[in-house]
Amino acid sequence: MPHPFRVTVFTALLAGMALGAQHAGHPTPASVAKPGAALPLVALNPTIVAVPPGIQETAAYLSLKNTSHKAVKLVAVRADVAGHSMFMKTVTGQNMMGMQPVPGFVVPAGGTLSMKNDGNHIMLMKLKRPLKVGEVLPIVLQASDGRIVTVRATVRKP
């Protein structure tokens, strides 16, 4: 029978190797939060816009309330239902409106970041399947310190 300490160390080494392989080629955050630390964000009304079958892009809107005394910088977003996800902002100029990718958003300390159809939002692109009105899908937001929060967004008609 294997020694319990050896089994624990071996299991920890395997887990570390798997994590290292999973993140190979990706930058490591400059400062990493304590393991298991949760982002101090509360999602309000997270919504994914329902689109007809065959449409490969949609948007997600929500408000994020920061319950801490430190600003949270969001730097990445992903959703299993999409091949690619990104932060976007709506811009206007010369009587035209369009969208522009942004590297992230800051949720101010004790404040709220609103993502809505005429401003900041999340784009879900290369949808892997049609979305069903009423289904709830996870969207993962990552902060600059490596912490994540998973938001459960409901697919709704526009």
N, C-alpha and C positions, 0 to 999 in steps of 0.2 A: 504494500500500500504506500503511495507517495506521501512524502512529508507535507503537511498542510502549508507550511511557509513556502516551500518550493512551488507548490501548485499556485498559490496566490501570486508569487513573483512572476512565474511563467505566464499566467493569465494577464497580469498587468503589462508585461512586455509585449504580448500578442496584441492587446488592445492599443498600446502606444504605436506599434508598427502599423496597424490598420489605420489609425488616425493619420499618421505621417504619410502613408501612401495615398489616402483620400485627399489630402491637401497638398500633395506634391505639385510644385509649379505655381502655387498661389502664395501671394505675399502674407506674411504673418503680421498681425497687428502689433504696433509698437508697444502697447501696454495691454496685457490680458487681464480680464477681471477674474475674480475668484471663481473656481469651478462651481457650477450650480447657481451662481448669482443671476438673478432675473433682472431684466430691464424694468425700470420703474414706470412703465407705460401702460395706460389703460386705453383700449380701443373703443371708440364710440361709433355706432352705426356702420360697421364695415360692410361695404357693398361691392359686388362685382356686377357690371352691367351685362345683362343677357343680350346675346347677339344671335342672329339667325344662323342655322347650320351652314357651314362652308366659309363663314367669316373667321379669319384667323387671328384677329386682334380684338381686345376689349380693354376697358379701363376698370380700375378699382379705386374707390373713394372711401375715406374714413377720416375721423379726427382722432388724434393721439394726445392724451393728457399725460403730462410728465408729473409724477407725484413726488419727485425728488428736488433737492436744492441745487442740482447740477444739470446743465444742458446735456442732451443726448444727441449725438451726431449719428444719423442713420447713413450707412454707406453701401448697403446691398439689400436686394429683395429677390425672393424666389417663390415660385408657386409650382407645385407638381403638375398642375394642369397645363402649364405653359412651357414651351421650349426655351423661352427667353423672357425675362422680366426686367423692368428698369423704372427708375424714377424720372418723371417728366414734369415740365411746367408749361403752362399756356402763356404765350407771348403775343402781344399785339404791337403793330407798327404799320404805318402808312395804310391805314384803313383795312388791314388784314390781320387775321388771327391764325396762329399756328402753334405747334408744340416743339419743345426743345428738350433733349435729354439733359439731365443734371447729375452730378456725381453723388448727390445725397441731399438730405434735409436735416435741419437742426430743430429739435423739439426743445423749446426754451425751458429753463428751470422753472418749475411750478406753472408752466404755461401749456398752451395747446397748439398743435399744428393741425390745420385743416387741409384735407385733400379733397378737392371737389372738381366738378366738370369744367369750370372756367378758371382753374388755377393749378396748384400742385396736384399731382395724382400719380398713380402707378399704372404702367402699361403692361399688360399680359399679352405676349406675342407668340406666334406659332402654337396656337392652341392645339392640344393633342386630341381633343374630342369636343363634340358639341356640349354646351353647358345647359343644364336644366334649371328652369326657374324654381327657386325654393331650395335648391341644394346648397349645402354649406361646405366651403372649401378653405383649406389652410393657406395662408400667405405668411412667409417667414421674413421678418425684418431683422437685419443685422446692424449693430452699432460699431463704431470705430474701434472699440475695445474688445470686440469679438463676441460680446453677449448677443443673444437673440431673443426675440419674442415671436410667438406664433399667434397670428390673428385669424379668427374663423369668420370668413366673410360670406354673406348670403347672396346668391345670384338673384337679381331682381330686374324686372323690366324697366327700361329707361323712363 
